[in-house]
Amino acid sequence: RHYLALNREFHFGVYRAARLPALLELIWLRIGPLLQACHATSDIDTAVECHGDLLVALERGDGPAAGRAIHQDLLRASKAILPYFASRVAAAGRNDTRLRGR
């Protein structure tokens, strides 16, 4: 849970600095519960690296590098989220009586 609090703090800081508070609702508040569920499989070291790369790029004013860091962060997150969804779909299929006996 400590990682999730730090991750939230990092993202909220980026949104505030970018003067895009709408991102709080559009992205974070909607994805937060999913991140909570996927946290067990997240790669914390890679997240810290991606966030560090983003901070360095922002400090330099390097938009393309910031974009690459955000892209890498999203790819990292997808590696935790996609297996979570796959397991949920598989569990739903096992529990769906309409799918049994066919």
Protein Blocks (a to p, Z undefined) as FASTA:
>chain_A
ZZmmmmmmmmmmmmmmnopaklmmmmmmmmmmmmmmmmmmpcfklmmmmmmmmmmmmmno
paklmmmmmmmmmmmmmmmmmmmmmmmmmmmmmmmmklgoZZ
